[in-house]
């Protein structure tokens, strides 16, 4: 793997303050959140936001709003069919069981279940919103599906603290890709970062891997913004993504 499977660090963190400005809607049968830029600032491109295991919630909505404020129509799709996790689950939660079977035992969150949801979201953006230039961001769990869906029309990608990405999936992303990594991350540790560098260099497309000091897995979405170094890393990772799309998608 280019990154390890998810763990309990994937649902721990801090809820951020703010008032989401976008719209909750259904894309097919799936929950979604659409953040729309002001017409005067809108760019000729959109971003598919594939979230972490907490899915559509305060922090991800605020991030989507920020992408929209920078001119990008942004759609968050819920890849869990309403079975997202809550923040800071108690110790002992069976994360692997949730991934493989879901909370009810009949709603798995495997690639076989998630791929069609991502395809539905891409189809919505292209066919109903008329999107011609499509970027994608993936946080933690979502990073895998950025890599997997290059084939469906993703033209530039950004990942933050990726998990569960197979080497062949990363190799298959034949487009510009930027990654934000945490200094302390058992899921995307140094050896996985270095392996990813080798794969991306071999691919021959523009790539970037930025390492943020003194932060942990999840920082780009769920860090403690009362701590200066965590707030700085989160803000810079977001700017990293916007700058990437401004250069390689527009």
URJODA-V41966 format. One record per helix or strand of 2 or more residues. SS is the DSSP state (A for helix, B for strand). FROM is the first residue (numbers start at 1). TO is the last residue. If there is no record, write none. Layout:
ss->SS from->FROM to->TO
ss->SS from->FROM to->TO
This chain:
ss->A from->8 to->11
ss->B from->23 to->27
ss->B from->30 to->35
ss->B from->46 to->50
ss->A from->58 to->69
ss->B from->73 to->77
ss->A from->95 to->101
ss->A from->111 to->128
ss->B from->134 to->139
ss->A from->140 to->148
ss->A from->150 to->152
ss->B from->156 to->160
ss->A from->167 to->171
ss->B from->176 to->184
ss->A from->190 to->203
ss->B from->207 to->216
ss->A from->219 to->222
ss->A from->228 to->248
